[in-house]
Amino acid sequence: MDKEENICDIVIVGAGICGLSTALALHRKGIKSVVLERAETIKAKGAGIIVHSNGWRALDQLGIASNLRKTAILVQSGQYITINSGVRKNLAIGKGELRCLKRADVIRSLAESLPPQTLRFNSQVCSVELNPFTSHPIIQLQDGTRLNPKVVIGCDGVKSLISNDTFGQNYTKYLSTSVVRGFTNYEYSHGFGNKFVVMSDGKAQLGRMPVTHNLVYWFVTRKCTIPPSSQSSTRDHYDSPAEIKESTLRTMKGFPKEVVEMISKSVLSSLHLTDIIKYRAPWSLLGIGTRFRRGTVTVAGDAMHAMGPFLAQGGSAALEDAVVLARCLAPKLYEYYYCSSSSSPSPHPHLIRSNTKMVEEAFDEYLKERKKRVFKLCMESYLVGLMVDTPSSLLKFLAGIAMALLFPDPFAHSSYDCGRL
Ligand SMILES: Cc1cc2nc3c(=O)[nH]c(=O)nc-3n(C[C@H](O)[C@H](O)[C@H](O)COP(=O)(O)OP(=O)(O)OC[C@H]3O[C@@H](n4cnc5c(N)ncnc54)[C@H](O)[C@@H]3O)c2cc1C
């Protein structure tokens, strides 16, 4: 039977990096929110996450950077190896702070910094609509519960229900590249130093980045194993970890012995295959019909701007979203609070008195700032992706020219500063 509940004025959908960091950013500003997550617990699929300086700045603002720094060494150089010719070249890694974190550490650190009762698991959102009379959102959960928050922030990832249903922004682009990611833990030091290494045999690429002196994060990119005809499916394809390892080892034939050994000794539970990678075409972010706000409903993270893994920036962009969103929203809520309250203000104004307009203004400000930033990231990722993903030599060449013209410094994106919380 349907039941109605009023859990909180601000509801965030999705407890991935974006949802958790948005809740934390709001909490740091003294604003209460609730995060609805469909899973039974928090999950951190994909082993490691590479974080450049811009991501560290956002983590600093969220107050969790210093603990996370202790878990990962600084990566200081890069090398590109062409397997067939044996040629080794320096690989630019940009200036600034580059580390690879365990995704589980990031997720745990964010979740543990939230006040109790913020996370609500087993809460799958089925629809978000606007009440035609009050313009406030109505959330329908799969278990029949109806929620009436004042504000909804969709951080529900690349298959975002909120982007699709509320804004009609479907993800229609797919890469023909699939990625396997995993960790290998060495009892004694792995001996790879603090170098990021990429190797290619022309068909597959292996990337290897140290997390600590014992733990290595690696990824293998290769052509999709799912036929293009079934790519209209919204399903990600996950084989069992043992199958993933087997098929990755087959791909690695001809790679150096140390690579084959690294993959055969990998931590089985860390292996993850993403066979269908969806992304948003950069121009669709700026299109005339594109909107990422309806009333007091907006989106952040992959729900707004999934960009493919080529720059390793999706997670950091989600952290930046969180900082900017909370920075834009907080003053409006305080302004309203101060204007509408005659008594002395509470440091934790968790009730927004239904001032829709102010929230709408805050979201517009947030979207204006973020669209500019993520358009550039999505465009650069798109061009790099084109150079890697397309079979057409002409397109590869044109993408290379566009990259040189538009992004003469290919790492400028990592010096971005999302500003103070
Ligand atoms: C192969 C690969 C490698 C990558 N490497 C990097 C990297 O090195 N560095 C980097 O910065 N980025 C990287 N990224 C990108 C990064 O992983 C994503 O951008 C980031 O995880 C997005 O976080 P999110 O919170 O927006 O979405 P998600 O992590 O997808 O979280 C969405 C959450 O919402 C929940 N949810 C979904 N629908 C509902 C619903 N209806 N109701 C309730 N809950 C719901 C889901 O269960 C999930 O917990 C990579 C991506 C890929 C594919």
The ligand as an SDF file (V2000), in Angstrom:
LIG
                    3D

 53 58  0  0  0  0  0  0  0  0999 V2000
   36.1920    2.7510  -17.0130 C   0  0  0  0  0  0  0  0  0  0  0  0
   36.0510    4.0340  -16.2480 C   0  0  0  0  0  0  0  0  0  0  0  0
   37.1610    4.5670  -15.5890 C   0  0  0  0  0  0  0  0  0  0  0  0
   37.0320    5.7740  -14.9020 C   0  0  0  0  0  0  0  0  0  0  0  0
   38.1340    6.2980  -14.2770 N   0  0  0  0  0  0  0  0  0  0  0  0
   38.0260    7.4690  -13.6270 C   0  0  0  0  0  0  0  0  0  0  0  0
   39.1630    8.0210  -12.9640 C   0  0  0  0  0  0  0  0  0  0  0  0
   40.2300    7.4330  -12.9380 O   0  0  0  0  0  0  0  0  0  0  0  0
   39.0110    9.2300  -12.3600 N   0  0  0  0  0  0  0  0  0  0  0  0
   37.8140    9.9000  -12.3400 C   0  0  0  0  0  0  0  0  0  0  0  0
   37.7260   10.9950  -11.7660 O   0  0  0  0  0  0  0  0  0  0  0  0
   36.7240    9.3870  -12.9580 N   0  0  0  0  0  0  0  0  0  0  0  0
   36.7980    8.1890  -13.5720 C   0  0  0  0  0  0  0  0  0  0  0  0
   35.6980    7.6560  -14.1730 N   0  0  0  0  0  0  0  0  0  0  0  0
   34.4130    8.3760  -14.0790 C   0  0  0  0  0  0  0  0  0  0  0  0
   33.8010    8.1900  -12.6900 C   0  0  0  0  0  0  0  0  0  0  0  0
   33.8240    6.8340  -12.3260 O   0  0  0  0  0  0  0  0  0  0  0  0
   32.3710    8.6880  -12.6900 C   0  0  0  0  0  0  0  0  0  0  0  0
   32.3140    9.9380  -13.2990 O   0  0  0  0  0  0  0  0  0  0  0  0
   31.8440    8.8230  -11.2510 C   0  0  0  0  0  0  0  0  0  0  0  0
   31.9280    7.6070  -10.5810 O   0  0  0  0  0  0  0  0  0  0  0  0
   30.4040    9.3100  -11.2950 C   0  0  0  0  0  0  0  0  0  0  0  0
   29.8790    9.3140  -10.0050 O   0  0  0  0  0  0  0  0  0  0  0  0
   28.3150    9.5520   -9.7840 P   0  0  0  0  0  0  0  0  0  0  0  0
   28.1370    9.5760   -8.3230 O   0  0  0  0  0  0  0  0  0  0  0  0
   27.8550   10.7040  -10.6070 O   0  0  0  0  0  0  0  0  0  0  0  0
   27.5910    8.2580  -10.3990 O   0  0  0  0  0  0  0  0  0  0  0  0
   27.6150    6.7480   -9.9160 P   0  0  0  0  0  0  0  0  0  0  0  0
   28.9210    6.3890   -9.3400 O   0  0  0  0  0  0  0  0  0  0  0  0
   27.1290    5.9340  -11.0590 O   0  0  0  0  0  0  0  0  0  0  0  0
   26.5530    6.6820   -8.7250 O   0  0  0  0  0  0  0  0  0  0  0  0
   25.1810    6.6840   -8.9570 C   0  0  0  0  0  0  0  0  0  0  0  0
   24.4850    6.0700   -7.7480 C   0  0  0  0  0  0  0  0  0  0  0  0
   23.0820    6.2620   -7.8860 O   0  0  0  0  0  0  0  0  0  0  0  0
   22.4150    5.0710   -7.5670 C   0  0  0  0  0  0  0  0  0  0  0  0
   21.1470    5.0850   -8.2840 N   0  0  0  0  0  0  0  0  0  0  0  0
   20.9670    5.0680   -9.6170 C   0  0  0  0  0  0  0  0  0  0  0  0
   19.6600    5.1230   -9.9280 N   0  0  0  0  0  0  0  0  0  0  0  0
   19.0000    5.1860   -8.7450 C   0  0  0  0  0  0  0  0  0  0  0  0
   17.6170    5.2640   -8.4180 C   0  0  0  0  0  0  0  0  0  0  0  0
   16.6610    5.2860   -9.3640 N   0  0  0  0  0  0  0  0  0  0  0  0
   17.2690    5.3280   -7.1150 N   0  0  0  0  0  0  0  0  0  0  0  0
   18.2300    5.3060   -6.1420 C   0  0  0  0  0  0  0  0  0  0  0  0
   19.5410    5.2130   -6.4040 N   0  0  0  0  0  0  0  0  0  0  0  0
   19.9340    5.1730   -7.6940 C   0  0  0  0  0  0  0  0  0  0  0  0
   23.3690    3.9720   -8.0240 C   0  0  0  0  0  0  0  0  0  0  0  0
   23.1050    2.7380   -7.3730 O   0  0  0  0  0  0  0  0  0  0  0  0
   24.7050    4.5630   -7.6500 C   0  0  0  0  0  0  0  0  0  0  0  0
   25.0640    4.2480   -6.3150 O   0  0  0  0  0  0  0  0  0  0  0  0
   35.7910    6.4560  -14.8660 C   0  0  0  0  0  0  0  0  0  0  0  0
   34.6780    5.9080  -15.5060 C   0  0  0  0  0  0  0  0  0  0  0  0
   34.8000    4.7020  -16.2000 C   0  0  0  0  0  0  0  0  0  0  0  0
   33.6040    4.1430  -16.9000 C   0  0  0  0  0  0  0  0  0  0  0  0
  1  2  1  0
  2  3  1  0
  2 52  2  0
  3  4  2  0
  4  5  1  0
  4 50  1  0
  5  6  2  0
  6  7  1  0
  6 13  1  0
  7  8  2  0
  7  9  1  0
  9 10  1  0
 10 11  2  0
 10 12  1  0
 12 13  2  0
 13 14  1  0
 14 15  1  0
 14 50  1  0
 15 16  1  0
 16 17  1  0
 16 18  1  0
 18 19  1  0
 18 20  1  0
 20 21  1  0
 20 22  1  0
 22 23  1  0
 23 24  1  0
 24 25  2  0
 24 26  1  0
 24 27  1  0
 27 28  1  0
 28 29  2  0
 28 30  1  0
 28 31  1  0
 31 32  1  0
 32 33  1  0
 33 34  1  0
 33 48  1  0
 34 35  1  0
 35 36  1  0
 35 46  1  0
 36 37  1  0
 36 45  1  0
 37 38  2  0
 38 39  1  0
 39 40  1  0
 39 45  2  0
 40 41  1  0
 40 42  2  0
 42 43  1  0
 43 44  2  0
 44 45  1  0
 46 47  1  0
 46 48  1  0
 48 49  1  0
 50 51  2  0
 51 52  1  0
 52 53  1  0
M  END
$$$$
